[in-house]
């Protein structure tokens, strides 16, 4: 599902996701096509799918050691070529930006070697390696010469060692092949977790450490998990953020869940390990002997303090609950004492950095529909830095008075900003997509307080079309968030993009229903075991509330959503009592019993559904009684079902079942299947097809 740990909620994981997608679809070395910024001319000031896919996508931001320059990557997509290309740029703090790389192969993941040299990843003879260049893009040099892809890298502070991520075969997945059956493609699994997200787990990422001397990776290359059938970073989205070098360069902190098979599939209990590169000793700092807190949930993304006295990481409390509140945890490396510094923050810590040499942090937290910046000291005193309605997604120190961040909103895609810490003001540094915004009419986004059926106030974002006229009536869409525990924040999406929906003439209503972070623990947890309960009533409250406005056409209401949002669509299709004129469900759950035995990460349905359907307790009976397929007899409204056939989180059979149930009942329905897509839609032409199909369906039922 589109749950918070790998969606916009966690910026560190998001960076890993972006890098992974770049690796997946970069042009091959023999490609002669260079894809760069599009100087697209927009007709009638209309934001179309083609315009959306022409936008540059910023990521991989790194500040130089002297705090005067920023290296970052931008990915460009070509619908015609059905491919992407990533370049590395450098800018000063005033926004004077230069593109450094212009080769046919994508170049990404920039990191500073010193004030004037940048290391990065690119393919050499089909194998991805570490390279370097100066700040003018000159004097390119290959630094690593591994026999397989380097998937990520992290230099020690003294630049004497480097950690590299490379994959090894998974000994637990059998690719059995008889000599007389050379074309047989079958693989054999005898335990769970044989597949993850969108592929069979035939390989595992491992961290390797090597010496860096003479301007190249040399000496012995040591696998820190040699002989162990575990993954680090953790699949499917972990990246280099799951590692850290100690300031003296003697230890590596790494994130790992040392479990396999069924045990892995049921547990979220990952830990932080310290590996001594001189002795080879390893210790698990999450489960120290005699410690009262054994950190039983997700523990990820370690960072050492500048003086090496402390290490901090993000930590969840409970095993098996992947949407538990993410705390900022600290350990005194001398005494072994560890504690949470964000117990007074009733929501998630989504990214954090140490405040230079000072004993406090800056962190991004989910709060009241935004991803905002806060400070917290070792005693747990929290102070907000900004109050602007937006999402901050990454943090870096610029100097003692400012931060370099990435920022996005429902109106604007990610750009790099500089934030004045004392005043909380953000100044824009990059202008990657200004040439597009200047050709579009802007939209309006408002926060609306909606009263729920149990008397609570629910933050609901309302997005209005360009040149909105309150004297007109507009077709209106209810957006159902996925997750199920992912906040409806000020996010920018290249699929569920509110600006493009509004630009097509629709009002979009996006409620922060029960079960979403940013509104306290109780609000977050009220969804577990209650899929068809209050959270569904919250969605109906949002659409009923906006429908009271004279500018909303109550006869032209639609309902859309993906993942748990797709479940919501399927459920509402049997309970909406004539409110909606059409539905769209992407990668949604139609049959909960089917979902329990089909998905790969078993901790999720075990926690959220209360257990398997054959356990007849009060929670499971209530949960499975809310399965949408049980109410298909009440379906009477046109529905579009979309799914990717490589989605192992929620199998495409769910969409096929929903589509066929609708057609068997005589309900107008369409089915859009992508044989080569997973839980998302990643390829440019598929992305445009998705958007065209989506809007054709809405227009067919809400505009005619």
Protein Blocks (a to p, Z undefined) as FASTA:
>chain_A
ZZfklmmklmmlmmmmmmmmmmmmgccfklcbdcddddddcehhiacfklmmmpccdehi
acdfklpaccdddddddfklopaddddddddfkopacdfbfcfbdcehiacfblmbccdd
ddeehiacdddddfkopaiacfbdcfbdcfbdcddfklpaccdddddddfkbccdddfkl
mmbcbdcdfbehkbghjaccfbccdddddddeehiaedjdddfkgoiacdcdddfkbcfk
lgccdfklpaccddddddehjllmmpccdcdddddfknopacdfklgghiablolacceh
iaddfkomaccddddfbghiakbccddddddfknopacdfklmpgcddfbdcdehjaccd
dddddeehiacdddddfkopacdfbfcdcddfbdcdfblmbccdddddfkbccddddddf
klopacdfbdfklmmmmmpccddddddddddfkopacdddddddehiafkbccddddddd
ehjlcccdfbdcfklpcklmmmnopacdddddehiahiajklmmmmgoplmmmmmmmmmm
mmmmmmmpmkbcfklccdddehjlmmmmmmmmmmnnomagbdcdehiafblmlmmmmmmb
lmlmmmmnopafklccfklmmmmmmgmklmmmmgcbdcdddddfklmkbccklmmmmmmm
mmmnopacdddddfkbcfbcfbfklmmmmmmmmmmmmmmmmmZZ
